[in-house]
Amino acid sequence: MKSPMRILVTNDDGINAPGLDTCAEIARALSDDVWVVAPEFDQSGVSHSLSLNDPLRMRALDERRYAIKGTPTDCVIMGVRHILNGKGPDLILSGVNRGQNAAEDVTYSGTIGRARRRHSGNPRARVVAGL
């Protein structure tokens, strides 16, 4: 029996990256309440970056799949505050990453940056980087 937990899946490689679909499949093995919110384009190397001067654009690709013109952090913020209407996820999965996140590269990785940033407003949330 699947858990009733809500899972948000994101990445830094973009909405069309094969690793994102792999991560979403893993999430669907755990829950039926899975939401995918990822950057419209590759955002590798942006770490904790936020879009400050450009407006965020959201494009619904499916009922629970969205592309955001922004960074991985923007995606999670948009997912939690707007797509999930403030009813935050119990688990955030970030990845599966294309390429390595090793040695000093981890400080630049959008996947790791998203995983390191605390998910505010929901103490039940756990953030995991898929590598």
N, CA, C and O atoms as CSV, one atom per row, in Angstrom:
chain,resi,resn,atom,element,x,y,z
A,1,MET,N,N,0.829,-1.188,0.000
A,1,MET,CA,C,0.000,0.000,0.000
A,1,MET,C,C,0.873,1.251,0.000
A,1,MET,O,O,1.831,1.353,0.767
A,2,LYS,N,N,0.529,2.207,-0.875
A,2,LYS,CA,C,1.305,3.430,-0.995
A,2,LYS,C,C,0.971,4.403,0.120
A,2,LYS,O,O,-0.145,4.421,0.640
A,3,SER,N,N,1.945,5.199,0.471
A,3,SER,CA,C,1.790,6.200,1.514
A,3,SER,C,C,0.961,7.376,0.996
A,3,SER,O,O,1.003,7.676,-0.197
A,4,PRO,N,N,0.210,8.047,1.872
A,4,PRO,CA,C,-0.548,9.222,1.456
A,4,PRO,C,C,0.300,10.494,1.405
A,4,PRO,O,O,-0.243,11.587,1.241
A,5,MET,N,N,1.615,10.369,1.542
A,5,MET,CA,C,2.436,11.577,1.572
A,5,MET,C,C,2.466,12.271,0.213
A,5,MET,O,O,2.361,11.637,-0.837
A,6,ARG,N,N,2.613,13.595,0.270
A,6,ARG,CA,C,2.719,14.437,-0.926
A,6,ARG,C,C,4.196,14.615,-1.241
A,6,ARG,O,O,4.985,14.986,-0.373
A,7,ILE,N,N,4.568,14.345,-2.498
A,7,ILE,CA,C,5.966,14.427,-2.918
A,7,ILE,C,C,6.098,15.443,-4.049
A,7,ILE,O,O,5.337,15.417,-5.016
A,8,LEU,N,N,7.081,16.342,-3.910
A,8,LEU,CA,C,7.424,17.302,-4.952
A,8,LEU,C,C,8.758,16.881,-5.552
A,8,LEU,O,O,9.736,16.693,-4.829
A,9,VAL,N,N,8.797,16.733,-6.871
A,9,VAL,CA,C,10.012,16.315,-7.578
A,9,VAL,C,C,10.509,17.485,-8.415
A,9,VAL,O,O,9.730,18.122,-9.125
A,10,THR,N,N,11.802,17.767,-8.333
A,10,THR,CA,C,12.416,18.840,-9.110
A,10,THR,C,C,13.811,18.401,-9.539
A,10,THR,O,O,14.243,17.293,-9.222
A,11,ASN,N,N,14.513,19.269,-10.259
A,11,ASN,CA,C,15.899,19.004,-10.646
A,11,ASN,C,C,16.543,20.311,-11.070
A,11,ASN,O,O,15.947,21.378,-10.920
A,12,ASP,N,N,17.762,20.233,-11.601
A,12,ASP,CA,C,18.376,21.429,-12.177
A,12,ASP,C,C,18.670,21.241,-13.657
A,12,ASP,O,O,19.091,22.186,-14.323
A,13,ASP,N,N,18.458,20.038,-14.185
A,13,ASP,CA,C,18.751,19.743,-15.588
A,13,ASP,C,C,17.618,20.114,-16.536
A,13,ASP,O,O,17.805,20.090,-17.752
A,14,GLY,N,N,16.461,20.454,-16.011
A,14,GLY,CA,C,15.345,20.871,-16.844
A,14,GLY,C,C,14.224,19.856,-16.914
A,14,GLY,O,O,14.416,18.675,-16.621
A,15,ILE,N,N,13.060,20.326,-17.304
A,15,ILE,CA,C,11.840,19.529,-17.304
A,15,ILE,C,C,11.920,18.326,-18.237
A,15,ILE,O,O,11.231,17.333,-18.003
A,16,ASN,N,N,12.730,18.382,-19.278
A,16,ASN,CA,C,12.826,17.279,-20.238
A,16,ASN,C,C,13.976,16.321,-19.966
A,16,ASN,O,O,14.232,15.426,-20.771
A,17,ALA,N,N,14.671,16.490,-18.850
A,17,ALA,CA,C,15.802,15.617,-18.531
A,17,ALA,C,C,15.311,14.210,-18.167
A,17,ALA,O,O,14.349,14.070,-17.412
A,18,PRO,N,N,15.959,13.174,-18.694
A,18,PRO,CA,C,15.540,11.802,-18.387
A,18,PRO,C,C,15.617,11.465,-16.895
A,18,PRO,O,O,14.814,10.676,-16.398
A,19,GLY,N,N,16.572,12.056,-16.183
A,19,GLY,CA,C,16.714,11.787,-14.754
A,19,GLY,C,C,15.515,12.254,-13.950
A,19,GLY,O,O,15.201,11.668,-12.915
A,20,LEU,N,N,14.838,13.303,-14.411
A,20,LEU,CA,C,13.654,13.801,-13.729
A,20,LEU,C,C,12.541,12.752,-13.788
A,20,LEU,O,O,11.850,12.512,-12.798
A,21,ASP,N,N,12.377,12.139,-14.947
A,21,ASP,CA,C,11.359,11.091,-15.087
A,21,ASP,C,C,11.686,9.889,-14.208
A,21,ASP,O,O,10.787,9.277,-13.633
A,22,THR,N,N,12.965,9.551,-14.103
A,22,THR,CA,C,13.384,8.455,-13.222
A,22,THR,C,C,13.038,8.772,-11.778
A,22,THR,O,O,12.525,7.919,-11.055
A,23,CYS,N,N,13.320,9.999,-11.359
A,23,CYS,CA,C,13.018,10.424,-9.993
A,23,CYS,C,C,11.509,10.398,-9.743
A,23,CYS,O,O,11.062,9.979,-8.676
A,24,ALA,N,N,10.731,10.844,-10.721
A,24,ALA,CA,C,9.269,10.838,-10.577
A,24,ALA,C,C,8.731,9.411,-10.486
A,24,ALA,O,O,7.792,9.157,-9.732
A,25,GLU,N,N,9.307,8.484,-11.237
A,25,GLU,CA,C,8.900,7.070,-11.152
A,25,GLU,C,C,9.155,6.513,-9.759
A,25,GLU,O,O,8.323,5.795,-9.205
A,26,ILE,N,N,10.311,6.849,-9.200
A,26,ILE,CA,C,10.633,6.415,-7.837
A,26,ILE,C,C,9.607,6.986,-6.858
A,26,ILE,O,O,9.125,6.284,-5.968
A,27,ALA,N,N,9.281,8.260,-7.031
A,27,ALA,CA,C,8.298,8.903,-6.154
A,27,ALA,C,C,6.932,8.229,-6.272
A,27,ALA,O,O,6.244,8.035,-5.270
A,28,ARG,N,N,6.541,7.874,-7.493
A,28,ARG,CA,C,5.233,7.243,-7.696
A,28,ARG,C,C,5.162,5.844,-7.103
A,28,ARG,O,O,4.073,5.328,-6.852
A,29,ALA,N,N,6.315,5.232,-6.880
A,29,ALA,CA,C,6.341,3.934,-6.192
A,29,ALA,C,C,6.024,4.112,-4.707
A,29,ALA,O,O,5.622,3.163,-4.034
A,30,LEU,N,N,6.209,5.339,-4.201
A,30,LEU,CA,C,5.974,5.630,-2.792
A,30,LEU,C,C,4.611,6.252,-2.523
A,30,LEU,O,O,4.047,6.078,-1.443
A,31,SER,N,N,4.080,6.979,-3.507
A,31,SER,CA,C,2.850,7.748,-3.279
A,31,SER,C,C,2.117,8.006,-4.592
A,31,SER,O,O,2.726,8.014,-5.661
A,32,ASP,N,N,0.820,8.213,-4.504
A,32,ASP,CA,C,0.026,8.616,-5.657
A,32,ASP,C,C,-0.054,10.136,-5.778
A,32,ASP,O,O,-0.534,10.652,-6.787
A,33,ASP,N,N,0.413,10.854,-4.756
A,33,ASP,CA,C,0.339,12.313,-4.724
A,33,ASP,C,C,1.707,12.903,-5.068
A,33,ASP,O,O,2.400,13.430,-4.198
A,34,VAL,N,N,2.092,12.810,-6.350
A,34,VAL,CA,C,3.409,13.245,-6.820
A,34,VAL,C,C,3.237,14.420,-7.776
A,34,VAL,O,O,2.425,14.373,-8.700
A,35,TRP,N,N,4.008,15.464,-7.538
A,35,TRP,CA,C,3.985,16.678,-8.344
A,35,TRP,C,C,5.383,16.935,-8.885
A,35,TRP,O,O,6.357,16.838,-8.139
A,36,VAL,N,N,5.499,17.257,-10.159
A,36,VAL,CA,C,6.786,17.546,-10.791
A,36,VAL,C,C,6.800,19.022,-11.174
A,36,VAL,O,O,5.954,19.489,-11.935
A,37,VAL,N,N,7.779,19.745,-10.631
A,37,VAL,CA,C,7.948,21.169,-10.930
A,37,VAL,C,C,9.439,21.382,-11.153
A,37,VAL,O,O,10.233,21.289,-10.217
A,38,ALA,N,N,9.816,21.671,-12.401
A,38,ALA,CA,C,11.239,21.764,-12.738
A,38,ALA,C,C,11.485,22.937,-13.685
A,38,ALA,O,O,10.554,23.437,-14.317
A,39,PRO,N,N,12.741,23.371,-13.781
A,39,PRO,CA,C,13.059,24.481,-14.681
A,39,PRO,C,C,12.733,24.127,-16.132
A,39,PRO,O,O,12.876,22.983,-16.561
A,40,GLU,N,N,12.294,25.135,-16.865
A,40,GLU,CA,C,11.990,24.923,-18.283
A,40,GLU,C,C,13.244,24.548,-19.066
A,40,GLU,O,O,13.180,23.766,-20.014
A,41,PHE,N,N,14.391,25.113,-18.662
A,41,PHE,CA,C,15.660,24.853,-19.331
A,41,PHE,C,C,16.709,24.446,-18.301
A,41,PHE,O,O,16.519,24.646,-17.102
A,42,ASP,N,N,17.800,23.882,-18.769
A,42,ASP,CA,C,18.897,23.444,-17.907
A,42,ASP,C,C,19.376,24.595,-17.027
A,42,ASP,O,O,19.680,25.679,-17.525
A,43,GLN,N,N,19.440,24.356,-15.723
A,43,GLN,CA,C,19.897,25.348,-14.750
A,43,GLN,C,C,21.071,24.814,-13.926
A,43,GLN,O,O,21.267,25.222,-12.781
A,44,SER,N,N,21.845,23.907,-14.509
A,44,SER,CA,C,22.982,23.329,-13.794
A,44,SER,C,C,23.943,24.423,-13.352
A,44,SER,O,O,24.220,25.362,-14.098
A,45,GLY,N,N,24.441,24.291,-12.148
A,45,GLY,CA,C,25.443,25.212,-11.632
A,45,GLY,C,C,24.896,26.469,-10.983
A,45,GLY,O,O,25.667,27.383,-10.694
A,46,VAL,N,N,23.592,26.550,-10.743
A,46,VAL,CA,C,23.031,27.778,-10.167
A,46,VAL,C,C,22.925,27.732,-8.648
A,46,VAL,O,O,22.615,28.744,-8.019
A,47,SER,N,N,23.178,26.576,-8.056
A,47,SER,CA,C,23.166,26.397,-6.613
A,47,SER,C,C,21.869,26.918,-5.981
A,47,SER,O,O,20.788,26.446,-6.334
A,48,HIS,N,N,21.955,27.888,-5.049
A,48,HIS,CA,C,20.785,28.402,-4.324
A,48,HIS,C,C,20.123,29.601,-5.013
A,48,HIS,O,O,19.272,30.256,-4.411
A,49,SER,N,N,20.489,29.894,-6.232
A,49,SER,CA,C,20.032,31.114,-6.898
A,49,SER,C,C,18.519,31.252,-6.951
A,49,SER,O,O,17.780,30.276,-7.079
A,50,LEU,N,N,18.094,32.490,-6.849
A,50,LEU,CA,C,16.688,32.878,-7.035
A,50,LEU,C,C,16.622,33.849,-8.203
A,50,LEU,O,O,17.582,34.575,-8.459
A,51,SER,N,N,15.512,33.870,-8.906
A,51,SER,CA,C,15.293,34.874,-9.944
A,51,SER,C,C,14.764,36.132,-9.269
A,51,SER,O,O,13.685,36.121,-8.676
A,52,LEU,N,N,15.526,37.211,-9.361
A,52,LEU,CA,C,15.132,38.443,-8.688
A,52,LEU,C,C,14.569,39.492,-9.637
A,52,LEU,O,O,13.663,40.236,-9.260
A,53,ASN,N,N,15.087,39.566,-10.861
A,53,ASN,CA,C,14.691,40.628,-11.771
A,53,ASN,C,C,13.806,40.173,-12.922
A,53,ASN,O,O,13.147,40.996,-13.558
A,54,ASP,N,N,13.783,38.890,-13.193
A,54,ASP,CA,C,12.965,38.372,-14.285
A,54,ASP,C,C,11.689,37.768,-13.712
A,54,ASP,O,O,11.732,37.080,-12.693
A,55,PRO,N,N,10.564,38.019,-14.353
A,55,PRO,CA,C,9.320,37.410,-13.866
A,55,PRO,C,C,9.352,35.898,-14.080
A,55,PRO,O,O,9.865,35.416,-15.090
A,56,LEU,N,N,8.803,35.162,-13.130
A,56,LEU,CA,C,8.709,33.717,-13.266
A,56,LEU,C,C,7.509,33.389,-14.145
A,56,LEU,O,O,6.438,33.979,-14.007
A,57,ARG,N,N,7.708,32.455,-15.033
A,57,ARG,CA,C,6.627,31.999,-15.907
A,57,ARG,C,C,6.392,30.526,-15.631
A,57,ARG,O,O,7.337,29.741,-15.550
A,58,MET,N,N,5.131,30.155,-15.488
A,58,MET,CA,C,4.779,28.769,-15.198
A,58,MET,C,C,3.975,28.222,-16.375
A,58,MET,O,O,3.055,28.869,-16.876
A,59,ARG,N,N,4.345,27.013,-16.803
A,59,ARG,CA,C,3.635,26.362,-17.896
A,59,ARG,C,C,3.196,24.979,-17.433
A,59,ARG,O,O,4.031,24.147,-17.078
A,60,ALA,N,N,1.895,24.731,-17.436
A,60,ALA,CA,C,1.374,23.416,-17.060
A,60,ALA,C,C,1.535,22.478,-18.248
A,60,ALA,O,O,1.056,22.765,-19.345
A,61,LEU,N,N,2.209,21.357,-18.024
A,61,LEU,CA,C,2.416,20.361,-19.068
A,61,LEU,C,C,1.450,19.195,-18.915
A,61,LEU,O,O,1.149,18.486,-19.875
A,62,ASP,N,N,0.982,19.015,-17.712
A,62,ASP,CA,C,0.053,17.947,-17.362
A,62,ASP,C,C,-0.616,18.372,-16.055
A,62,ASP,O,O,-0.301,19.431,-15.513
A,63,GLU,N,N,-1.522,17.567,-15.556
A,63,GLU,CA,C,-2.230,17.925,-14.332
A,63,GLU,C,C,-1.287,18.143,-13.149
A,63,GLU,O,O,-1.551,18.993,-12.298
A,64,ARG,N,N,-0.194,17.387,-13.089
A,64,ARG,CA,C,0.749,17.496,-11.964
A,64,ARG,C,C,2.190,17.659,-12.430
A,64,ARG,O,O,3.116,17.225,-11.745
A,65,ARG,N,N,2.385,18.275,-13.580
A,65,ARG,CA,C,3.725,18.483,-14.142
A,65,ARG,C,C,3.813,19.908,-14.693
A,65,ARG,O,O,3.034,20.299,-15.563
A,66,TYR,N,N,4.784,20.682,-14.166
A,66,TYR,CA,C,4.914,22.088,-14.520
A,66,TYR,C,C,6.355,22.441,-14.855
A,66,TYR,O,O,7.295,21.939,-14.237
A,67,ALA,N,N,6.512,23.316,-15.848
A,67,ALA,CA,C,7.819,23.875,-16.194
A,67,ALA,C,C,7.823,25.330,-15.741
A,67,ALA,O,O,6.870,26.071,-15.981
A,68,ILE,N,N,8.904,25.726,-15.084
A,68,ILE,CA,C,9.043,27.085,-14.571
A,68,ILE,C,C,10.223,27.751,-15.265
A,68,ILE,O,O,11.299,27.160,-15.360
A,69,LYS,N,N,10.032,28.972,-15.749
A,69,LYS,CA,C,11.156,29.742,-16.286
A,69,LYS,C,C,11.858,30.364,-15.084
A,69,LYS,O,O,11.563,31.491,-14.688
A,70,GLY,N,N,12.798,29.602,-14.510
A,70,GLY,CA,C,13.503,30.032,-13.313
A,70,GLY,C,C,14.460,28.952,-12.839
A,70,GLY,O,O,14.714,27.970,-13.536
A,71,THR,N,N,14.979,29.152,-11.650
A,71,THR,CA,C,15.969,28.249,-11.068
A,71,THR,C,C,15.279,27.094,-10.326
A,71,THR,O,O,14.064,27.129,-10.131
A,72,PRO,N,N,16.042,26.076,-9.913
A,72,PRO,CA,C,15.450,25.007,-9.104
A,72,PRO,C,C,14.812,25.525,-7.810
A,72,PRO,O,O,13.763,25.029,-7.398
A,73,THR,N,N,15.425,26.498,-7.182
A,73,THR,CA,C,14.844,27.076,-5.968
A,73,THR,C,C,13.524,27.776,-6.290
A,73,THR,O,O,12.554,27.651,-5.543
A,74,ASP,N,N,13.490,28.514,-7.404
A,74,ASP,CA,C,12.236,29.132,-7.854
A,74,ASP,C,C,11.156,28.069,-8.045
A,74,ASP,O,O,9.994,28.286,-7.701
A,75,CYS,N,N,11.544,26.924,-8.594
A,75,CYS,CA,C,10.586,25.847,-8.858
A,75,CYS,C,C,9.950,25.339,-7.572
A,75,CYS,O,O,8.737,25.140,-7.513
A,76,VAL,N,N,10.756,25.132,-6.553
A,76,VAL,CA,C,10.210,24.631,-5.291
A,76,VAL,C,C,9.327,25.686,-4.632
A,76,VAL,O,O,8.263,25.365,-4.103
A,77,ILE,N,N,9.763,26.933,-4.664
A,77,ILE,CA,C,8.941,28.003,-4.087
A,77,ILE,C,C,7.607,28.102,-4.827
A,77,ILE,O,O,6.555,28.185,-4.192
A,78,MET,N,N,7.639,28.093,-6.155
A,78,MET,CA,C,6.400,28.145,-6.946
A,78,MET,C,C,5.540,26.916,-6.674
A,78,MET,O,O,4.319,27.012,-6.545
A,79,GLY,N,N,6.197,25.757,-6.589
A,79,GLY,CA,C,5.454,24.528,-6.322
A,79,GLY,C,C,4.727,24.571,-4.995
A,79,GLY,O,O,3.540,24.252,-4.921
A,80,VAL,N,N,5.432,24.964,-3.947
A,80,VAL,CA,C,4.851,24.974,-2.600
A,80,VAL,C,C,3.810,26.080,-2.441
A,80,VAL,O,O,2.707,25.838,-1.951
A,81,ARG,N,N,4.163,27.278,-2.854
A,81,ARG,CA,C,3.284,28.427,-2.586
A,81,ARG,C,C,2.109,28.568,-3.552
A,81,ARG,O,O,1.038,29.029,-3.159
A,82,HIS,N,N,2.299,28.178,-4.804
A,82,HIS,CA,C,1.262,28.449,-5.802
A,82,HIS,C,C,0.611,27.181,-6.358
A,82,HIS,O,O,-0.615,27.091,-6.423
A,83,ILE,N,N,1.410,26.224,-6.751
A,83,ILE,CA,C,0.842,25.014,-7.349
A,83,ILE,C,C,0.161,24.149,-6.288
A,83,ILE,O,O,-0.949,23.658,-6.494
A,84,LEU,N,N,0.834,23.968,-5.155
A,84,LEU,CA,C,0.256,23.173,-4.067
A,84,LEU,C,C,-0.549,24.044,-3.102
A,84,LEU,O,O,-1.020,23.557,-2.074
A,85,ASN,N,N,-0.707,25.304,-3.421
A,85,ASN,CA,C,-1.510,26.242,-2.629
A,85,ASN,C,C,-1.134,26.291,-1.152
A,85,ASN,O,O,-2.008,26.363,-0.289
A,86,GLY,N,N,0.162,26.253,-0.861
A,86,GLY,CA,C,0.610,26.350,0.522
A,86,GLY,C,C,0.497,25.055,1.310
A,86,GLY,O,O,0.927,24.999,2.462
A,87,LYS,N,N,-0.070,24.018,0.715
A,87,LYS,CA,C,-0.146,22.706,1.383
A,87,LYS,C,C,1.093,21.930,0.974
A,87,LYS,O,O,1.034,21.034,0.132
A,88,GLY,N,N,2.211,22.286,1.580
A,88,GLY,CA,C,3.514,21.808,1.177
A,88,GLY,C,C,3.685,20.311,1.144
A,88,GLY,O,O,2.884,19.564,1.707
A,89,PRO,N,N,4.742,19.878,0.474
A,89,PRO,CA,C,5.028,18.454,0.363
A,89,PRO,C,C,5.610,17.883,1.653
A,89,PRO,O,O,6.177,18.607,2.470
A,90,ASP,N,N,5.459,16.585,1.815
A,90,ASP,CA,C,6.095,15.874,2.920
A,90,ASP,C,C,7.525,15.503,2.555
A,90,ASP,O,O,8.363,15.287,3.431
A,91,LEU,N,N,7.799,15.430,1.250
A,91,LEU,CA,C,9.110,15.011,0.758
A,91,LEU,C,C,9.407,15.760,-0.527
A,91,LEU,O,O,8.538,15.891,-1.389
A,92,ILE,N,N,10.638,16.255,-0.659
A,92,ILE,CA,C,11.092,16.869,-1.905
A,92,ILE,C,C,12.240,16.028,-2.427
A,92,ILE,O,O,13.226,15.806,-1.725
A,93,LEU,N,N,12.109,15.556,-3.667
A,93,LEU,CA,C,13.181,14.808,-4.320
A,93,LEU,C,C,13.777,15.692,-5.407
A,93,LEU,O,O,13.051,16.239,-6.236
A,94,SER,N,N,15.097,15.830,-5.402
A,94,SER,CA,C,15.783,16.646,-6.394
A,94,SER,C,C,16.766,15.780,-7.160
A,94,SER,O,O,17.684,15.212,-6.568
A,95,GLY,N,N,16.587,15.672,-8.452
A,95,GLY,CA,C,17.466,14.848,-9.287
A,95,GLY,C,C,16.605,14.030,-10.220
A,95,GLY,O,O,15.472,14.422,-10.498
A,96,VAL,N,N,17.069,12.970,-10.687
A,96,VAL,CA,C,18.400,12.394,-10.693
A,96,VAL,C,C,19.261,13.236,-11.632
A,96,VAL,O,O,18.839,13.551,-12.745
A,97,ASN,N,N,20.438,13.593,-11.198
A,97,ASN,CA,C,21.280,14.558,-11.875
A,97,ASN,C,C,22.003,13.959,-13.076
A,97,ASN,O,O,22.463,12.818,-13.046
A,98,ARG,N,N,22.092,14.776,-14.149
A,98,ARG,CA,C,22.933,14.418,-15.289
A,98,ARG,C,C,24.330,14.946,-14.962
A,98,ARG,O,O,24.487,16.145,-14.734
A,99,GLY,N,N,25.310,14.114,-14.935
A,99,GLY,CA,C,26.657,14.540,-14.593
A,99,GLY,C,C,26.952,14.282,-13.129
A,99,GLY,O,O,26.118,13.771,-12.381
A,100,GLN,N,N,28.158,14.648,-12.745
A,100,GLN,CA,C,28.612,14.356,-11.391
A,100,GLN,C,C,28.356,15.533,-10.456
A,100,GLN,O,O,28.339,16.692,-10.870
A,101,ASN,N,N,28.160,15.202,-9.204
A,101,ASN,CA,C,28.163,16.175,-8.114
A,101,ASN,C,C,29.218,15.678,-7.136
A,101,ASN,O,O,28.911,15.040,-6.129
A,102,ALA,N,N,30.448,15.982,-7.454
A,102,ALA,CA,C,31.561,15.462,-6.658
A,102,ALA,C,C,32.521,16.598,-6.301
A,102,ALA,O,O,32.612,17.607,-7.000
A,103,ALA,N,N,33.229,16.399,-5.196
A,103,ALA,CA,C,34.254,17.335,-4.716
A,103,ALA,C,C,33.685,18.745,-4.609
A,103,ALA,O,O,32.608,18.937,-4.044
A,104,GLU,N,N,34.395,19.729,-5.144
A,104,GLU,CA,C,33.949,21.115,-4.996
A,104,GLU,C,C,32.758,21.456,-5.889
A,104,GLU,O,O,32.134,22.501,-5.707
A,105,ASP,N,N,32.432,20.588,-6.854
A,105,ASP,CA,C,31.268,20.831,-7.719
A,105,ASP,C,C,29.973,20.928,-6.916
A,105,ASP,O,O,29.027,21.582,-7.357
A,106,VAL,N,N,29.912,20.292,-5.752
A,106,VAL,CA,C,28.663,20.295,-4.988
A,106,VAL,C,C,28.253,21.698,-4.559
A,106,VAL,O,O,27.068,21.944,-4.332
A,107,THR,N,N,29.194,22.616,-4.443
A,107,THR,CA,C,28.837,23.972,-4.029
A,107,THR,C,C,28.141,24.744,-5.139
A,107,THR,O,O,27.481,25.749,-4.871
A,108,TYR,N,N,28.278,24.287,-6.390
A,108,TYR,CA,C,27.656,24.965,-7.530
A,108,TYR,C,C,26.403,24.258,-8.030
A,108,TYR,O,O,25.610,24.846,-8.766
A,109,SER,N,N,26.224,23.029,-7.644
A,109,SER,CA,C,25.145,22.204,-8.177
A,109,SER,C,C,23.769,22.728,-7.788
A,109,SER,O,O,23.509,22.998,-6.616
A,110,GLY,N,N,22.897,22.871,-8.770
A,110,GLY,CA,C,21.513,23.237,-8.482
A,110,GLY,C,C,20.788,22.123,-7.760
A,110,GLY,O,O,19.929,22.380,-6.917
A,111,THR,N,N,21.132,20.870,-8.090
A,111,THR,CA,C,20.512,19.724,-7.418
A,111,THR,C,C,20.880,19.718,-5.934
A,111,THR,O,O,20.007,19.597,-5.075
A,112,ILE,N,N,22.152,19.847,-5.643
A,112,ILE,CA,C,22.600,19.863,-4.252
A,112,ILE,C,C,22.152,21.146,-3.564
A,112,ILE,O,O,21.755,21.115,-2.399
A,113,GLY,N,N,22.210,22.271,-4.268
A,113,GLY,CA,C,21.756,23.540,-3.688
A,113,GLY,C,C,20.303,23.459,-3.254
A,113,GLY,O,O,19.934,23.963,-2.193
A,114,ARG,N,N,19.488,22.828,-4.070
A,114,ARG,CA,C,18.075,22.658,-3.734
A,114,ARG,C,C,17.935,21.734,-2.535
A,114,ARG,O,O,17.066,21.936,-1.686
A,115,ALA,N,N,18.785,20.726,-2.464
A,115,ALA,CA,C,18.707,19.781,-1.351
A,115,ALA,C,C,19.192,20.403,-0.047
A,115,ALA,O,O,18.683,20.065,1.022
A,116,ARG,N,N,20.167,21.305,-0.118
A,116,ARG,CA,C,20.728,21.904,1.092
A,116,ARG,C,C,19.831,22.978,1.689
A,116,ARG,O,O,19.856,23.212,2.897
A,117,ARG,N,N,19.056,23.617,0.865
A,117,ARG,CA,C,18.201,24.698,1.355
A,117,ARG,C,C,17.035,24.101,2.123
A,117,ARG,O,O,16.346,23.211,1.624
A,118,ARG,N,N,16.815,24.584,3.325
A,118,ARG,CA,C,15.683,24.102,4.138
A,118,ARG,C,C,14.379,24.485,3.488
A,118,ARG,O,O,14.222,25.594,2.978
A,119,HIS,N,N,13.466,23.576,3.511
A,119,HIS,CA,C,12.130,23.849,2.991
A,119,HIS,C,C,11.340,24.541,4.091
A,119,HIS,O,O,10.954,23.917,5.080
A,120,SER,N,N,11.108,25.816,3.912
A,120,SER,CA,C,10.447,26.590,4.965
A,120,SER,C,C,8.949,26.354,4.986
A,120,SER,O,O,8.337,26.065,3.958
A,121,GLY,N,N,8.373,26.479,6.155
A,121,GLY,CA,C,6.939,26.414,6.300
A,121,GLY,C,C,6.365,25.023,6.440
A,121,GLY,O,O,5.150,24.879,6.576
A,122,ASN,N,N,7.183,24.006,6.413
A,122,ASN,CA,C,6.672,22.646,6.538
A,122,ASN,C,C,7.715,21.792,7.253
A,122,ASN,O,O,8.614,21.252,6.608
A,123,PRO,N,N,7.609,21.663,8.562
A,123,PRO,CA,C,8.623,20.933,9.315
A,123,PRO,C,C,8.677,19.438,8.978
A,123,PRO,O,O,9.644,18.765,9.335
A,124,ARG,N,N,7.655,18.911,8.299
A,124,ARG,CA,C,7.671,17.493,7.953
A,124,ARG,C,C,8.514,17.213,6.703
A,124,ARG,O,O,8.844,16.061,6.423
A,125,ALA,N,N,8.858,18.260,5.959
A,125,ALA,CA,C,9.544,18.065,4.683
A,125,ALA,C,C,10.962,17.552,4.889
A,125,ALA,O,O,11.670,17.967,5.807
A,126,ARG,N,N,11.347,16.660,4.029
A,126,ARG,CA,C,12.721,16.178,3.972
A,126,ARG,C,C,13.202,16.366,2.546
A,126,ARG,O,O,12.458,16.098,1.603
A,127,VAL,N,N,14.418,16.818,2.375
A,127,VAL,CA,C,14.950,17.092,1.052
A,127,VAL,C,C,16.036,16.087,0.727
A,127,VAL,O,O,16.939,15.854,1.532
A,128,VAL,N,N,15.949,15.492,-0.453
A,128,VAL,CA,C,16.876,14.441,-0.858
A,128,VAL,C,C,17.440,14.761,-2.231
A,128,VAL,O,O,16.692,15.138,-3.133
A,129,ALA,N,N,18.728,14.618,-2.400
A,129,ALA,CA,C,19.346,14.796,-3.722
A,129,ALA,C,C,19.543,13.429,-4.347
A,129,ALA,O,O,20.177,12.553,-3.759
A,130,GLY,N,N,19.011,13.252,-5.513
A,130,GLY,CA,C,19.239,12.008,-6.253
A,130,GLY,C,C,20.463,12.162,-7.118
A,130,GLY,O,O,20.521,13.056,-7.962
A,131,LEU,N,N,21.435,11.309,-6.921
A,131,LEU,CA,C,22.674,11.418,-7.695
A,131,LEU,C,C,22.874,10.207,-8.565
A,131,LEU,O,O,23.867,10.124,-9.288
